[in-house]
Amino acid sequence: MKRILFTSMLFMALFAFSACSSSKAANDSYEKDGESDAETTAEIKENEKSEFSWAKAFGSNKFTLLDETTINTSTFTNNIESKTATIAVYDKKQIAGFGSQYMLAYYFVTFEHEGRKLLKEDLQKYLKDFEEKKLDRKNGKSYRAYGTIDIRLDWGTIQSSTPNFGTAKACIGYRFKNNSPYFSITIYPTENLRDDIPQEDKTMSMKLNYFMTKAQAQSLVDYLSDDYLSKYMKDLETVQKEEKEKTEVKTDSY
């Protein structure tokens, strides 16, 4: 009886903490032509300044943690809430992305150079569809409207301890929540590739749903651009050169 009572109290405490720590998610209007984002880029920057930075306080054992922006994530009750997203670089593997609290865990979602380019291209497609009113509320497959991108996931209980990792394909598209459209990244549960614990102790990742307004998505893509990351990724120029050589058409001299 005591155990049941303790479990119930713990669940209620966690639920209350989640409710108190979350903040209202921004949204984009999709009803009137010419209406701007509910949360502008300037407002995003202001929100970043006002939040305490756990990244700077504790750091991470894998990632170089940089600036912060905002995104929206799913909640236990299938609503969405605003979360701080910390831009993260794993220079050893030449990957970069973002990390954020997701329910009771912390996840890093990172992309290789090609993946970051695809994410930028997908956002441009979304912005075009948004402006031309081509977003379909009834499309059940809109969450993967722009295809998939290979990503790496690292996760754990807190930002400074994410020992679990795996690879997955992130679905890029859009979804409507509370009658507003969001640029979305959806990642299904993936196998835990961690090799320092027994197989029976491994847990798969959660299904992750990230939602972004136009301003939030643009902020994330800007932070994942070569111009921004070149200051923190020492071998980025080498990666760029190798990719260019792969795509160049070989010709014969005559």
Summary of the structure (lengths in Angstrom):
residues: 254
radius of gyration: 19.6
end to end distance: 87.8
largest distance: 87.8
contacts: 723
relative contact order: 0.16
helix: 35%
strand: 30%
